[in-house]
Amino acid sequence: MIDEPVRAHELARPGGRAELRVQALAVAGAFLLNGVAFGTWAARIPAVKAQTGLDEAGLGFALLGAAAGAVLTMVFGGALGSRFGTHVMTPLTMIGCAAMMPVIGAAWDFASLALALLVFGISQGTMDVCMNANGIAVERAGAGPIMSRLHACWSIGAFLGALASAQVAGLGIAVFPQFSVVGAAIALAGVLLLFAMLPDKHAEGGRHLRLPSGPLVLLGLLCLFGLMAEGSAMDWSGVYMQHALDAPEGLAGLAVTAFAGSMALARLAGDRLAVSLGSRLLVVAGAALAAVGLGLALAVPVIPVAIAGFALMGFGLAAVVPTLFRAAGSQPGVPASVGIAAVSTMGYSGGLIGPPLIGSVAAATSLRTSLAIVLVLLAILALGARRALAPRSTSGSPGPSPTPPAG
């Protein structure tokens, strides 16, 4: 399928290199701010739980609303991005996320929180699809591979948002005023991005609302496995450290920090590796490295070794999702936003169902046993990537399909 560098002639675009650099920075800013919004919210979940008086079950159902809203609207988000332009929908949905932040901060019970998170999730999911598609458009315009660095920007933004929230919480500042200030700043940035992002609109006829089919199904399954592995590491690595290895709370948290930090660092180099190694080898080797890291953490019950294992897992998974998104956004005859929406809908479903599945199996067996399921998923990911990301022009086709014009 897709295993070649992005080509500059795939998107006809007026303007020079300086303009393209601004547009690349603009889409990077969108990723960064999306991460800031998510990290800011995630770090204040305990405060919101206390504010609304919810127990763990009630909070869990409210959080499920946000994830479900994102997953269920991703396909529609791709259609909107294709029709109105990802350069328009990305800033508009960013403003939507920003507008919901003070509403979340003002929630007082289950219904108000669940509704606010549902709309927040819808905005987040649509923005996710459109900003990824705009990143593909910037690549095609001649910027070269940047998807891995864009996802690194998201990881950095989430880290900064969570870190700032932790400091604000330590000062005793309530959620509503913090979310109001952060939301206003993100909304202002969204207005600025309306004028800075690369125009990317696909107005040609055809069906823009598309469920995964053909090659997109395999890419979607691989993305599902990758995001299930990511979600399981983020949600369960600290619990595994604390319960299986008797690590104190501070050390248990280092597993999550090591995983997220190594992923952010590796994504900064992922684009260069995609050029030098090729998409297929990068994903296959990454899934194998992630499996080695997780296997090490599960097989050697020593705290420093387990932390190192989760760090290796983060390094291995770093380039998987950005590479699969690039392949989804480069399918012949499919606008980038539509291809990414189809694949991300399946992929983020993995992030939604993975952690609860791990927890259910752990309750019946053990957490070490349930996390071993992820090893199987990583093996399938490595094997499936060999086919999904193989260069085109096999079988009896006359050669590589001509690249469709964008726009």
Secondary structure, 3 states (H helix, E strand, C coil): CCCCCCCHHHCCCCCCHHHHHHHHHHHHHHHHHHHHHHHHHHHCHHHHHHHHCCCHHHHHHHHHHHHHHHHHHHHHHHHHHHHHCHHHHHHHHHHHHHHHHHHHHCCCCHHHHHHHHHHHHHHHHHHHHHHHHHHHHHHHHHHCCCHHHHHHHHHHHHHHHHHHHHHHHHCCCCHHHHHHHHHHHHHHHHHHHCCCCCCCCCCCCCCCCCCCCCHHHHHHHHHHHHHHHHHHHHHHHHHHHHHHCCCCHHHHHHHHHHHHHHHHHHHHHHHHHHHHHCHHHHHHHHHHHHHHHHHHHHHCCCHHHHHHHHHHHHHHHCCHHHHHHHHHCCCCCCCHHHHHHHHHHHHHHHHHHHHHHHHHHHHHCCHHHHHHHHHHHHHHHHHHHHHHCCCCCCCCCCCCCCCCCCC
